[in-house]
Amino acid sequence: MASTRNKNTPGNYAAEKKAYERRHQELMYLHGSQGQAMQTNLPGNGLLQGRVAGRNLAKNDCDVESRLFGIGSTNLENAQSEFTAEMYDIKSLNVMKKTPMIMPRPLGIQTDQRPMYLN
């Protein structure tokens, strides 16, 4: 008996393969919703801190995190080597201009005046 469905045709196979490849590309897109941001900035005036991945803060983020959590600190067989963090230089992003603060002159107490006006 012959198959009446289009499941085994070359055109249907190519369409399914294209759909799988497109879905894979959407999932693996670097700047997707769960991926890496297009631009990483520290919060400036008018912004709140958001999520920043460790790979956006330092070149050796795994080593930094291991040192912060103390991983390998009690290993007596292989002692930890010297380590320096290689941090990225991240600029801050300002949304609004901050007005400069005007400070009054320091309070100068005059010694030749009475402390109370009725004395």
Sequence and secondary structure as in RCSB ss.txt:
>XXXX:A:sequence
MASTRNKNTPGNYAAEKKAYERRHQELMYLHGSQGQAMQTNLPGNGLLQGRVAGRNLAKNDCDVESRLFGIGSTN
LENAQSEFTAEMYDIKSLNVMKKTPMIMPRPLGIQTDQRPMYLN
>XXXX:A:secstr
    SSTTSHHHHHHHHHHHHHHHHHHT TTSTTS  SS  EE TT       GGGTBTTHHHHHHHHHTTTTT 
SSS        B    EE SS              TTS SSTT 
